[in-house]
Amino acid sequence: MTERALQEPTLLLLTALADAPRHGYALIQEVDAISGGRVKMRTGTLYGALDRLLQQGLIEVAAEEVVDGRARRTYALTGGGRDLLAAEAERLRAVAAEAQRRLGGAAAPRGATAPRGATAPRGATAPRGATA
């Protein structure tokens, strides 16, 4: 794996597997719950992602059984998947902490406005090479 951030579906799937092995339908439900209903993973997307994660060695098939005449696979995180998820959680924590620091220690309540002169005029851009 590279050092870049995980795509959200990957992050959600690894998170869904962090506490227990799960089969496909349970993963769809967990992703929905973890994302607060914001991400609805479709079956084709799920199984494509699971195949990719299997190939990358981040998850493994923990069990296979036949239920109502259909094969059901249960997936689990591997050690490498757990390590990657922990590193991504730390990266996200660090970014969130920096955002909080720059906001003055606490996020502004919804609907609150910044003090006069605290924001750039609409449409303004930072000079080339400036960092936020």
C-alpha positions as CSV (number, residue, x, y, z in Angstrom):
1,M,0.0,0.0,0.0
2,T,1.1,3.6,-0.5
3,E,1.3,6.4,2.0
4,R,-1.8,8.2,0.6
5,A,-5.1,8.5,2.4
6,L,-7.6,5.6,2.1
7,Q,-10.6,6.1,-0.1
8,E,-13.8,6.4,2.0
9,P,-15.3,3.1,0.9
10,T,-12.1,1.3,1.9
11,L,-11.9,3.1,5.2
12,L,-15.5,2.2,6.0
13,L,-15.1,-1.4,5.1
14,L,-11.9,-1.9,7.1
15,T,-13.6,-0.1,10.0
16,A,-16.6,-2.4,9.7
17,L,-14.3,-5.4,10.0
18,A,-12.2,-4.0,12.9
19,D,-14.3,-5.4,15.7
20,A,-15.6,-8.7,14.2
21,P,-15.6,-10.7,11.0
22,R,-18.7,-10.1,8.8
23,H,-20.4,-11.3,5.6
24,G,-21.4,-9.1,2.7
25,Y,-24.9,-8.0,3.8
26,A,-23.7,-7.3,7.4
27,L,-20.9,-5.2,5.9
28,I,-23.4,-3.1,3.9
29,Q,-25.4,-2.6,7.1
30,E,-22.3,-1.6,9.1
31,V,-21.1,0.9,6.4
32,D,-24.5,2.5,6.5
33,A,-24.4,2.7,10.4
34,I,-20.8,3.9,10.5
35,S,-21.5,6.7,8.0
36,G,-24.7,7.7,9.6
37,G,-26.6,6.7,6.5
38,R,-24.6,8.9,4.3
39,V,-22.9,6.0,2.4
40,K,-25.1,3.3,0.8
41,M,-22.8,0.7,-0.5
42,R,-24.2,-1.3,-3.5
43,T,-23.6,-5.0,-3.8
44,G,-21.4,-4.7,-6.9
45,T,-19.3,-2.0,-5.3
46,L,-18.9,-4.0,-2.1
47,Y,-17.8,-7.2,-3.8
48,G,-15.4,-5.4,-6.1
49,A,-13.8,-3.7,-3.0
50,L,-13.7,-6.9,-1.1
51,D,-11.9,-8.6,-4.0
52,R,-9.4,-5.8,-4.2
53,L,-8.8,-5.9,-0.4
54,L,-8.3,-9.6,-0.5
55,Q,-5.7,-9.2,-3.3
56,Q,-3.9,-6.6,-1.3
57,G,-3.8,-8.9,1.8
58,L,-5.8,-6.4,4.0
59,I,-8.7,-8.8,4.6
60,E,-9.1,-12.6,4.4
61,V,-11.9,-15.1,4.1
62,A,-12.6,-16.2,7.7
63,A,-15.3,-18.7,6.9
64,E,-17.4,-20.0,4.0
65,E,-20.8,-21.6,4.4
66,V,-23.9,-22.4,2.4
67,V,-27.0,-20.5,3.5
68,D,-30.3,-21.1,1.7
69,G,-28.4,-22.7,-1.1
70,R,-26.1,-19.8,-1.6
71,A,-22.4,-19.5,-0.6
72,R,-21.7,-17.0,2.1
73,R,-18.2,-15.7,2.9
74,T,-17.3,-14.1,6.1
75,Y,-14.4,-11.6,5.9
76,A,-11.9,-10.5,8.6
77,L,-9.1,-8.1,8.8
78,T,-5.6,-9.4,8.5
79,G,-2.7,-8.0,10.6
80,G,-1.7,-5.8,7.7
81,G,-5.3,-4.5,7.4
82,R,-5.5,-3.8,11.1
83,D,-2.1,-1.9,10.9
84,L,-3.2,0.1,7.9
85,L,-6.5,1.0,9.6
86,A,-4.7,2.1,12.8
87,A,-2.3,4.3,10.8
88,E,-5.2,5.9,8.9
89,A,-7.1,6.5,12.1
90,E,-4.0,8.2,13.5
91,R,-3.6,10.3,10.4
92,L,-7.2,11.4,10.5
93,R,-6.9,12.2,14.2
94,A,-3.9,14.3,13.6
95,V,-5.6,16.2,10.8
96,A,-8.7,16.8,12.9
97,A,-6.6,18.0,15.9
98,E,-4.8,20.5,13.6
99,A,-8.1,21.7,12.2
100,Q,-9.4,22.1,15.8
101,R,-6.2,24.0,16.8
102,R,-6.6,26.3,13.8
103,L,-10.2,26.9,14.7
104,G,-9.2,28.1,18.1
105,G,-9.7,24.8,20.0
106,A,-13.3,24.2,19.2
107,A,-15.4,24.1,16.0
108,A,-17.7,27.1,15.6
109,P,-21.4,26.2,16.2
110,R,-23.6,25.8,13.1
111,G,-24.8,29.2,11.9
112,A,-22.0,31.1,13.7
113,T,-20.1,33.7,11.7
114,A,-16.4,34.5,11.9
115,P,-15.4,37.8,13.4
116,R,-15.3,40.8,11.0
117,G,-12.2,40.6,8.8
118,A,-11.4,37.1,9.8
119,T,-12.1,35.6,6.4
120,A,-11.0,36.4,2.9
121,P,-13.5,38.0,0.6
122,R,-15.6,35.6,-1.4
123,G,-13.7,34.4,-4.5
124,A,-10.3,35.4,-3.0
125,T,-7.5,32.9,-3.4
126,A,-4.3,32.4,-1.4
127,P,-1.1,33.4,-3.2
128,R,0.6,30.6,-5.1
129,G,2.8,28.5,-2.8
130,A,1.0,29.6,0.4
131,T,0.0,27.0,2.9
132,A,-3.1,26.8,4.9
